[in-house]
Amino acid sequence: MAMTERRRDARFTVARPVKLQCADTGRYLGGQTNNVSSSGVLLDVSHPSLLVAGQRMRLGVAWTKGQAVLAAEQLTDCTVVRSIGIGSIQRVALMFDHPQQLAATG
């Protein structure tokens, strides 16, 4: 059975480190993007963290290789749309509150 495309916008395969913060608890998680679009991102969280659909998050993507630290004002508000545990990671789909202009990687 074919999967239905869920995103409105074109997605791009890109693997970049991320910083994810739970809006309720303030807890930070690390991860990596799988693909991104202007409306959302699919990423892997470094460990199973039990993120659930509807949960509010803040996300920062290190777009450049030299960008190791992301400040709080660089984080984007988003919502967990779906998540699934895969071994020791959790694959999470996030929808941005506002469309993003995708940065060039380098």
C-alpha positions as CSV (number, residue, x, y, z in Angstrom):
1,M,0.0,0.0,0.0
2,A,1.4,3.4,-1.0
3,M,1.9,6.1,1.7
4,T,-0.1,9.3,1.3
5,E,1.9,12.5,1.0
6,R,1.2,14.5,4.2
7,R,3.1,17.7,3.5
8,R,1.8,20.6,1.5
9,D,5.3,21.7,0.6
10,A,8.2,20.0,-1.2
11,R,10.5,18.2,1.2
12,F,14.3,18.0,1.0
13,T,16.5,15.2,2.4
14,V,19.0,16.7,4.7
15,A,20.8,15.4,7.8
16,R,21.6,18.2,10.3
17,P,21.8,18.2,14.1
18,V,18.9,19.6,16.0
19,K,18.1,20.9,19.4
20,L,14.5,20.2,20.5
21,Q,12.9,21.8,23.6
22,C,9.6,20.7,25.2
23,A,7.5,23.8,25.6
24,D,5.9,22.5,28.9
25,T,8.9,21.1,30.7
26,G,11.8,23.0,29.2
27,R,13.7,19.8,28.7
28,Y,16.1,19.6,25.8
29,L,16.6,16.7,23.4
30,G,19.1,16.2,20.7
31,G,18.5,14.7,17.3
32,Q,19.0,14.9,13.6
33,T,16.8,15.8,10.6
34,N,15.8,13.3,8.0
35,N,14.0,15.7,5.7
36,V,12.6,19.2,5.9
37,S,10.1,21.4,4.2
38,S,8.9,25.0,4.8
39,S,6.0,23.7,6.8
40,G,7.6,20.9,8.9
41,V,10.4,18.5,9.6
42,L,10.9,14.7,10.1
43,L,13.6,14.0,12.6
44,D,15.1,11.3,14.8
45,V,15.5,12.0,18.5
46,S,18.6,10.4,20.0
47,H,16.6,8.3,22.4
48,P,13.0,7.2,23.0
49,S,11.5,10.2,24.7
50,L,7.8,9.5,24.4
51,L,6.9,12.6,22.4
52,V,3.2,12.5,21.5
53,A,1.0,14.1,18.9
54,G,-0.2,17.6,19.9
55,Q,2.8,18.2,22.1
56,R,4.3,21.8,21.8
57,M,8.0,22.0,21.0
58,R,10.7,24.5,20.1
59,L,13.2,23.4,17.4
60,G,16.6,24.6,16.3
61,V,18.5,23.2,13.3
62,A,22.2,23.7,13.0
63,W,22.2,24.6,9.3
64,T,25.9,25.1,8.9
65,K,28.7,22.8,10.0
66,G,30.2,25.4,12.3
67,Q,26.9,26.2,14.1
68,A,27.2,24.0,17.2
69,V,25.3,26.1,19.7
70,L,21.8,27.4,19.1
71,A,20.4,30.3,21.3
72,A,16.9,30.2,22.6
73,E,15.8,33.0,20.2
74,Q,16.9,30.8,17.3
75,L,14.3,28.1,18.2
76,T,11.1,27.8,16.1
77,D,7.7,27.0,17.7
78,C,6.2,23.7,16.4
79,T,3.8,20.9,17.2
80,V,4.4,17.1,17.2
81,V,2.2,15.7,14.4
82,R,3.2,12.0,14.8
83,S,5.9,9.9,16.4
84,I,7.0,6.3,16.5
85,G,9.7,4.4,18.4
86,I,12.3,2.7,16.3
87,G,14.7,0.8,18.5
88,S,16.6,3.3,20.6
89,I,15.4,6.4,18.7
90,Q,12.1,8.1,18.1
91,R,11.1,9.3,14.6
92,V,9.1,12.5,15.0
93,A,7.2,14.6,12.5
94,L,6.8,18.3,13.5
95,M,4.7,21.0,11.9
96,F,6.0,24.6,12.2
97,D,3.6,27.2,13.6
98,H,4.7,29.5,10.7
99,P,6.3,28.5,7.4
100,Q,10.1,28.7,7.4
101,Q,12.4,29.9,4.8
102,L,14.9,27.0,4.4
103,A,18.5,27.9,4.9
104,A,21.2,26.6,2.6
105,T,23.4,24.0,4.2
106,G,27.1,24.2,4.1
